[in-house]
Amino acid sequence: MTTFDRGLTALLAERGVSRRAFLKFSAAMAGVLALPPSYAPRIATALEKAPRLPVIWREGQDCAGNTEGFLRASHPTVANLILDILSVDYHETIMAPSGAAAEESMLATMERYPNEYILVVEGSIPRADGGVYCTIGGRTFESILREVADGAAMTITVGTCAFDGGLPAAAGGPTGAVGVSQVVPGARIINLPGCPMNVQNLTATIVHYLTFHELPATDSYGRPLFAYGQLVHDQCERRAHFEQGEYVIAWGDEGARKGWCLYKMGCKGPETFANCPTVRFNDRTSWPVKVGHGCVGCTMPGSWDQMTPFYRRLPPPPPFASEVTADQVGIAFVGAIAGLAAIHGTASYVRKRRQDRAERPPATQAGPAPEAPTTIAASARLSSDGESNGGLD
């Protein structure tokens, strides 16, 4: 990649960012990326040598919630993001030019840095009626997106709407809204769904790209595994209450006051993959479940149709005792399977012994006739050919 500006070290020094603060940020990024702490120096070195990345941020059908999250980012702040790591060359909300001058800024970036700039997409893309539900400068958003994505080093979708259409794509929506991958399926896309996405994940994605010169590993939906590789339920601070059968039954009840599990109030954590419990929001201080509202599953495909009504509980779990954990259930199943295998092996052994006896040639001398059994147990020890089996079969 071409060096389009001075390195990060000089920029940080000019802005009074200490070496200690920079290393702390690098360690935090290693944590978000689910990397061992030993990777922090490597991240710091990569960021110091990396050029600033030009960014084109386009918005379609959206509420601007992801832009709001971006502007309120901390660790680093939005000033760090814009001035030190990224060069946001086009973003309608924060850029000075407007109208034709703004579009010229975008075109200049595309021409100067082909296959080197990052495209960030916020909002869904309407396709019904020729895409007339979102036009900019007389062009449909779909046509603009195709043009910009074609020359991008990678495309990052931020928010649920850009991921799969979000709320505009929900049942009954008239605009035919879709996500970015349905418009530019051949592009290098990283999806960061959420309503809104967590800006820590956006920063970490870019840091990963600068450190390892490749996109992070993703799941089948194009979501980075470091952020969407675990269930919310498995990371939730209320999970212990779930395993003990302690649930909130009504808003404001004793369980709600004690911070019990919100599963019966519709929490979708058991079906939702995201790192919200560990990365959190609002300067990494909290997230919805911590403050008493269930997860709504906004990072999952088709969430507005699949996860609603938000306050209706998921299908009930198997009727195990509340104190039985998933690990204990697994051990019980393994034990049951081992028992069945042992029974099967014993039955096979008995069947083989009887088959061998049936094929054995008759004895040359007949032995004395067996005495009549005097007990039920003795009777049971007689084999089908009338000989005593000694209780071995």
HUSUL-V265599 format. One line per field, one symbol per residue. ss: DSSP state (H for helix, E for strand, - for the rest). phi: phi as a letter, one per 40 degrees, with the letter a starting at -180 (. if undefined). burial: I if it has 16 or more other C-alpha atoms within 10 Angstrom, else O. A space follows every 50 residues. Layout:
BEGIN
ss=???
phi=???
burial=???
END
This chain:
BEGIN
ss=-------HHHHHHH----HHHHHHHHHHHHHH----HHHHHHHHHHHHH- --EEEEEEE-E---HHHHHHH------HHHHHHHHEEEEEE-------HH HHHHHHHHHHHH-----EEEEE-EEE-HHHH---EE--EEHHHHHHHHHH ---EEEEE-HHHHH-HHHH-------EE-HHHH-----EEEE------HH HHHHHHHHHHHH-----E----EEHHHH--EHHHH---HHHHH---E--- ---HHHHH--E-HHH---HHH-E--HHHH-E----E-------------- --HHHH-------------------HHHHHHHHHHHHHHHHHHHHHHHHH HHHHHHHHH----------------HHHHH-E-----E-----
phi=.cccacccdccccccgcccccccccccccccccfbcdccdcccccccccc ccccbbbbbbcabgcccccccbcbfcccccdccbbbbccaadcbcccagc ccccccccccccbcgbcbbbbbgcbcbcfggccabbggbccccccdcccc bccabbcbgccccahfccccdgcccgcbcccccbccccbbcbcibccccc cccccccccccbfacccbccbgccccbbcbcddcbccccdccccgbbcba dgccccccgcccdcchdcdcbbbabdcbcgbfggcaadccchbccbgccc dfdcccbcccbbccdccdcccccccccccccccccccccccccccccccc ccccccccccccccbccccccccbbccccccccccgccbggcc
burial=OOOOOOIIIOIIOOOOOOOOOIIOIIIIIIIIIOOOOOIIOIIIOIIIOI IIIIIIIIIIIIOIIIIOIIIIIIIIOIOIIIIIIIIIIIIIOOOOOOOO OIOOIIOOIIOOIOOIIIIIIIIIIIIOOOIIIIIOOOOIIIOOIOOIII IIIIIIIIIIIIIIIIIIIIOOOOIIIIIIIOIIOOIIIIIIIIIIIIII IIIIIIIIOIIOOOIIOIOOIIIIIIIIIOIIIIOIIIIOIIIOOIIIIO OOOOIIOOIIIIIIIIIIIIIIIIIIIIIIIOOIOOIOIIOIIIIIIIII IIIIOOIIOIIOIIOOOOOOOOOOOOOOOOOOOOOOOOOOOOOOOOOOOO OOOIOOOOOOOOOOOOOOOOOOOOOOOOOOIIOOOOOOOOOOO
END
